[in-house]
Amino acid sequence: MSAIPVPASPIILGKDMGILQAHAAVMAECLRHIEANAPGVAARGDAEFLHQMRVGLRRLNAALRLFGKVRPLPEALRLEVKWLDAALGPARDWEVLANSTLPRITASAPAHLGLARLLQLAQEAAQRHNASAAQAVASARCRTLLDALHAWALQTPQGLPQPNARLKRFATALLDSAEKRLRRRAQHLSQAGQRRLHRSRIAAKRLRYALEFFASLYPQRPTRHRIAALAAFQDALGAINDATVAHALLEHEAASHPALHAAIAYVRGYLQADSLHQTKALARLWKRLRRAL
């Protein structure tokens, strides 16, 4: 087990690689990222292990989507990946609320509102969900899934379209499609509703991961600028999404603890103001991103 959480590593794709070779290299890195952090999650170590494992799963899902027409994942494996993602999601949501969002708000809140009690309840919920995630990651089902994904990625498929097509042409077509999708969804975001903000965040995330996967095929400097601009845009959308998730979790607590209504109302107001601030920043960040794309 690694003593510290392990981030993703750059993927180096040779320009003479075939598409299926590139797929195998991307899959290998996504699985390495997941597996490097899995023992830390199973041992209920630093919360960053959970975060990094979820990032690894998101990157895996992005890779499966990108290569889906060339190398479709069997349905049984797709359902197992979905199971693991669902097993980790609530733990990460509660961890962000209990150990990031609420402590930040509680530090400046009037004591009489009772945020300390709300924070305690959120931390207890985070611990319960963390234990459930740890159990899932430590299970034979998880190990079987990861072994099966490795075996599938190493197989040499037969009869699939364009196995020897030029990799850079393939990558450029995927990146162009992902960029067009983001441009469609990200117009006038300062007036957008939650659904379009969510769809824009997903589109930005998918484009960023695709750029990271194929970065070695393109000039380094402009690619780094594109990824940095995407990361800043994605962070703002992510903060808005965290607030939306927090609202849903707080609604659950409000139903169970009527005495905390004042504390929860205060937190909701704080999050609403913070989301408004982030939404106003989106126009500037989108302008920067458009220049970089």
Legacy VTK file of the C-alpha trace (Angstrom):
# vtk DataFile Version 3.0
C-alpha trace
ASCII
DATASET POLYDATA
POINTS 293 float
0.000 0.000 0.000
1.269 3.463 -0.918
1.848 5.683 2.114
0.389 8.660 0.263
-2.437 9.039 -2.276
-1.301 8.514 -5.866
-2.306 10.932 -8.659
-2.698 10.129 -12.336
0.476 9.914 -14.419
1.064 11.263 -17.941
0.381 8.806 -20.756
3.006 8.641 -23.496
1.563 7.454 -26.795
3.902 6.795 -29.710
2.943 8.467 -32.969
3.299 5.106 -34.718
0.909 3.377 -32.298
-2.323 1.879 -33.534
-5.641 2.825 -31.973
-5.939 -0.448 -30.084
-2.405 -0.074 -28.692
-3.308 3.408 -27.496
-6.476 2.048 -25.929
-4.456 -0.554 -24.023
-1.998 2.112 -22.788
-4.773 4.440 -21.603
-6.622 1.609 -19.888
-3.433 0.446 -18.169
-2.836 3.910 -16.694
-6.464 4.324 -15.555
-6.362 0.938 -13.829
-2.951 1.679 -12.272
-4.376 4.923 -10.844
-7.398 3.116 -9.375
-5.412 0.201 -7.974
-2.694 2.395 -6.450
-5.289 4.134 -4.265
-7.601 1.181 -3.564
-5.637 -0.118 -0.526
-5.801 3.330 1.088
-9.572 3.420 0.583
-9.961 -0.124 1.932
-7.904 0.808 5.013
-9.973 4.006 5.508
-6.827 6.108 5.229
-6.502 9.734 4.138
-9.617 11.013 2.325
-7.429 11.859 -0.661
-7.144 8.117 -1.415
-10.909 8.071 -1.999
-10.742 11.223 -4.107
-7.944 9.842 -6.277
-9.681 6.491 -6.718
-12.832 8.278 -7.866
-10.782 10.397 -10.277
-9.291 7.167 -11.605
-12.779 5.752 -12.124
-13.922 8.913 -13.905
-10.889 8.738 -16.177
-11.638 5.070 -16.830
-15.233 5.892 -17.773
-14.013 8.715 -20.024
-11.608 6.321 -21.762
-14.335 3.711 -22.219
-16.550 6.341 -23.783
-13.812 7.696 -26.079
-12.853 4.272 -27.410
-16.380 2.842 -27.200
-16.986 2.494 -30.945
-13.635 0.826 -31.534
-13.459 -1.236 -28.342
-16.869 -1.546 -26.644
-16.880 -2.804 -23.067
-18.979 -5.946 -22.477
-22.264 -5.149 -20.744
-21.502 -7.303 -17.699
-18.287 -5.372 -17.050
-20.015 -2.042 -17.669
-22.536 -2.837 -14.938
-19.749 -3.780 -12.521
-17.911 -0.500 -13.189
-21.196 1.290 -12.512
-21.531 -0.631 -9.221
-18.063 0.423 -8.040
-18.680 4.046 -8.991
-21.964 4.016 -7.043
-20.221 2.433 -4.051
-17.707 5.293 -3.843
-19.912 8.262 -4.779
-21.823 8.869 -1.514
-18.642 8.542 0.562
-16.932 11.248 -1.464
-20.008 13.530 -1.388
-20.291 13.312 2.403
-16.535 13.689 2.848
-16.558 16.978 0.908
-19.519 18.264 2.922
-18.177 17.158 6.322
-14.490 17.945 5.925
-14.406 20.842 3.491
-17.681 22.701 2.966
-19.109 22.753 6.502
-15.830 23.499 8.356
-15.278 26.496 6.053
-18.776 27.840 6.771
-18.793 26.955 10.477
-15.600 28.931 11.100
-17.393 32.234 10.412
-20.948 31.379 11.562
-22.577 32.651 14.783
-22.310 29.951 17.465
-26.001 30.096 18.407
-27.058 28.728 15.006
-25.850 25.256 15.944
-23.526 24.555 13.032
-21.186 22.622 15.322
-23.893 19.985 15.837
-24.641 19.890 12.098
-20.938 19.423 11.405
-20.775 16.564 13.913
-23.716 14.782 12.268
-22.196 15.255 8.813
-18.873 13.832 9.979
-20.646 10.807 11.458
-22.484 10.263 8.161
-19.204 10.634 6.262
-17.618 7.967 8.455
-20.512 5.561 7.810
-20.324 6.030 4.053
-16.539 5.805 4.163
-16.851 2.430 5.894
-19.258 1.230 3.188
-16.872 2.362 0.449
-13.950 0.656 2.186
-15.932 -2.580 2.399
-16.770 -2.441 -1.312
-13.165 -1.759 -2.345
-11.822 -4.539 -0.094
-14.338 -7.044 -1.486
-13.642 -9.960 -3.801
-16.149 -8.391 -6.195
-13.942 -5.324 -6.638
-10.788 -7.408 -7.124
-12.577 -9.598 -9.665
-13.731 -6.514 -11.564
-10.251 -4.985 -11.767
-8.722 -8.296 -12.848
-11.413 -8.680 -15.514
-10.786 -5.145 -16.819
-7.067 -5.880 -17.103
-7.752 -9.116 -18.983
-10.246 -7.439 -21.323
-7.895 -4.530 -22.098
-5.096 -6.943 -23.039
-7.221 -9.023 -25.412
-6.679 -8.675 -29.163
-10.184 -8.170 -30.559
-11.193 -9.460 -33.963
-13.365 -7.834 -36.584
-13.503 -4.354 -35.080
-13.565 -1.317 -37.394
-10.394 0.616 -38.285
-7.930 -1.289 -36.070
-4.964 0.207 -37.955
-6.260 3.724 -38.582
-3.856 6.546 -37.817
-3.960 7.318 -34.110
-3.551 11.089 -34.376
-6.371 11.352 -36.920
-8.572 9.289 -34.599
-7.619 11.419 -31.561
-8.155 14.706 -33.405
-11.639 13.648 -34.506
-12.550 12.746 -30.911
-11.138 16.005 -29.528
-12.936 18.080 -32.171
-16.221 16.373 -31.327
-15.711 16.889 -27.577
-14.817 20.549 -28.104
-17.908 21.185 -30.247
-20.077 19.567 -27.575
-18.609 21.838 -24.910
-19.058 24.955 -27.063
-22.738 24.107 -27.599
-23.388 23.577 -23.902
-21.317 26.414 -22.444
-22.959 29.404 -24.117
-24.435 32.055 -21.782
-23.708 30.044 -18.644
-24.215 33.019 -16.328
-27.965 32.681 -17.041
-28.009 28.875 -17.235
-30.004 26.573 -14.994
-28.603 23.694 -12.974
-29.174 21.127 -15.736
-27.134 23.022 -18.339
-24.421 23.836 -15.805
-24.194 20.123 -15.019
-24.063 19.170 -18.705
-21.373 21.792 -19.327
-19.310 20.451 -16.428
-19.504 16.917 -17.812
-18.537 18.135 -21.300
-15.554 20.079 -19.892
-14.437 17.077 -17.866
-14.603 14.729 -20.856
-12.663 17.115 -23.073
-10.011 17.600 -20.396
-9.520 13.866 -19.877
-9.355 13.295 -23.641
-6.699 16.001 -23.939
-4.728 14.425 -21.105
-4.926 10.979 -22.711
-3.741 12.216 -26.120
-1.475 15.089 -24.999
1.736 13.367 -26.121
0.530 13.467 -29.751
0.381 17.283 -29.876
2.677 20.288 -29.270
3.330 20.521 -25.543
2.890 24.231 -24.791
-0.560 24.896 -26.354
-1.850 21.583 -25.020
-0.789 22.527 -21.474
-2.563 25.884 -21.859
-5.752 24.187 -23.030
-5.704 21.757 -20.113
-5.013 24.549 -17.578
-7.874 26.684 -18.930
-10.189 23.676 -18.883
-9.174 22.873 -15.299
-10.005 26.412 -14.104
-13.372 26.347 -15.893
-14.106 22.870 -14.569
-13.174 23.890 -11.002
-15.743 26.706 -11.022
-18.435 24.378 -12.357
-17.336 21.758 -9.828
-17.778 24.195 -6.941
-21.323 24.925 -8.124
-22.002 21.198 -8.370
-20.598 20.600 -4.862
-23.060 23.188 -3.568
-25.934 21.454 -5.373
-24.927 18.101 -3.870
-24.589 19.712 -0.430
-28.136 21.098 -0.709
-29.457 17.571 -1.326
-27.502 16.099 1.599
-28.645 18.895 3.908
-32.247 18.273 2.895
-31.796 14.712 4.148
-30.462 15.997 7.484
-33.259 18.580 7.792
-35.899 15.859 7.562
-34.236 13.890 10.371
-33.232 16.776 12.669
-35.848 19.570 12.853
-33.822 21.334 15.559
-31.133 22.066 12.982
-33.359 23.972 10.557
-31.743 27.324 11.409
-28.237 25.952 10.901
-29.205 24.282 7.633
-30.938 27.435 6.359
-27.770 29.421 7.108
-25.583 26.935 5.217
-27.954 26.892 2.262
-27.903 30.678 2.082
-24.117 30.690 2.235
-23.875 28.090 -0.537
-26.368 29.946 -2.708
-24.313 33.141 -2.439
-21.111 31.235 -3.170
-22.679 29.579 -6.229
-23.804 32.982 -7.502
-20.230 34.245 -7.185
-18.897 31.195 -9.060
-21.546 31.570 -11.768
-20.543 35.197 -12.367
-16.928 34.078 -12.793
-17.882 31.574 -15.494
-18.096 34.185 -18.270
-14.484 35.251 -17.654
-13.268 31.657 -17.396
-15.169 30.636 -20.530
-13.649 33.569 -22.450
-10.174 32.414 -21.388
-10.980 28.841 -22.337
-12.320 29.798 -25.780
-9.035 31.563 -26.520
-7.088 28.445 -25.505
-9.174 25.932 -27.482
LINES 1 294
293 0 1 2 3 4 5 6 7 8 9 10 11 12 13 14 15 16 17 18 19 20 21 22 23 24 25 26 27 28 29 30 31 32 33 34 35 36 37 38 39 40 41 42 43 44 45 46 47 48 49 50 51 52 53 54 55 56 57 58 59 60 61 62 63 64 65 66 67 68 69 70 71 72 73 74 75 76 77 78 79 80 81 82 83 84 85 86 87 88 89 90 91 92 93 94 95 96 97 98 99 100 101 102 103 104 105 106 107 108 109 110 111 112 113 114 115 116 117 118 119 120 121 122 123 124 125 126 127 128 129 130 131 132 133 134 135 136 137 138 139 140 141 142 143 144 145 146 147 148 149 150 151 152 153 154 155 156 157 158 159 160 161 162 163 164 165 166 167 168 169 170 171 172 173 174 175 176 177 178 179 180 181 182 183 184 185 186 187 188 189 190 191 192 193 194 195 196 197 198 199 200 201 202 203 204 205 206 207 208 209 210 211 212 213 214 215 216 217 218 219 220 221 222 223 224 225 226 227 228 229 230 231 232 233 234 235 236 237 238 239 240 241 242 243 244 245 246 247 248 249 250 251 252 253 254 255 256 257 258 259 260 261 262 263 264 265 266 267 268 269 270 271 272 273 274 275 276 277 278 279 280 281 282 283 284 285 286 287 288 289 290 291 292
